[in-house]
């Protein structure tokens, strides 16, 4: 198993066994802290991209993640059959996804479906609602 797979497995276990109110502190105490966990989540998302499902479409998903350390900004860009991610704010996102860190971690490891997060108010969308559905359509999320 690769180091990244080991880290993902550890993060899934942490999300499974830690109450949401304590999750951020638990993640912050790990090597690399919150930023390393978010980098892992976004790298995992990029690895789940399925270019056949995106069929030449494009889009930018901006994530505004609320944490005790302040806003954490990441974006995912799909263009020309490729998917990339970076920290920061993209100048022209198609959709902005607002979410709290514990919910982002749970969603990132497959423990919180995006639709459920949206319907329960844990995830707020600004921009194109149609783009919000693309996160579910363009990415192959393994069953956990």
N, C-alpha and C positions, 0 to 999 in steps of 0.2 A: 504494500500500500504506500502511496506517495505521501510526502509530508503534508501536502494540501489536503489530501483525503483524511489523514489523521486529524488535522486541525478542524475540518468540517465535522467529523465524527464527534470530536470533543465539544464543539459548539452546539451540535444537536443535543448532546447529552446535557449540557449546561442549560439550554432552553427548556428541555424536558423536566429537569429536576429542580429548577430555581424559580421561586415565585416571581411574577413579572415585576413587582416593586423592588426586588433585590437583584434583578438580572443585570442592570447597568453596572452596579458596583462589582458584581461577580466578573463581568466581562472586563471591566476597567483594571481589575487586579491581575489579569492574565498578561503574558508577554505581549507587548505591543499595544495593549489596552483596547479601547473602543475603536480607534482608527484601524488597527490591525484586523479586528473582527469585521468591520465594515468593508475593508479591502477584500477580505476573504469572501464575504457575501456577494460583492459585486463581481469578483472574478468567477465565482460559481455561477452567477447569472449569465455572464458572457459565455461560459462553457456550455450552457444549456440552450444557447441560441440555435435555432433550426432555420437555415437560410431558405430551405424549400418552402417553409410555411410563410416566410415573409414575402416571397415571390416578387422581388424587385422593389418592394415598397421601402419607405424610409421613415424615420422618426427619431425624435430626441425625447427621452424621458428624464426629467429633472427630479431628483429626490431631495427634499428638504427634511432632514431627520432631526427631530428635537431631542437633545440629550442634556444631561446635567452640565456638560462641558460647553453648551451652546449649540447653535445650528451646525449640523454636519451636512455638507453639500456634496452630492455625487450626481453624475449623469451617465446615462447609457444611450449610445448613439448607434442606430442601425442605418446603414447606407451601403448600396452596391453589394448586397449579400454578406456584409461583414457586421460584426457587433463589437464595439469598443466601449470602454468605460474610463472615466477620469474623475478626479476630485474637483470640486469647485462648481461654479454656476455657468451653465452654457448660455451663450448670448441670445439664442432663440429656440427655447424648448417648445415642443408641440403640446406637452402636458407637464404640469408640475404636481408631484405627489408629496403631500405633507403627511408625515407619520412620526410617531414617537419611537425612540430607539428600541425598547423591548418588543414592540410590535413589528418593527422592521427585521429584527433578528429572527423572530418566530416565522415571519413570512419568508424570509430569505432561506431558512432551512426546511421549508415546506410544512411547518406546523400550523400556519395560519393562512388559509386560502385568501387570495387578494379580494375576491368577491365578498367573502364574509367580512374581511377587514373594512371594506367600503360600506357594506350594509349596516355594520354595527358602529360606524362613525370613527373607527380607528384609523382610517385612511381618508384623506381629503384630496379631491382632485380639482385642479384649476387648468383650464385650457380645453382641448378637444376631448370630449367624452369618448369618442370613437377610439382615440389613441389609447385610452385606458384599457380597453378590451384587448389591444394588441399584445400587451405584456403576457396575457394568458395564452394568446394564440401563437405567438412567434417563438416561444420558449418551451422546451420539453422539461417539465419539472418532474423529477423522479418521485415515485410514491415513497413516503416515509412512514 
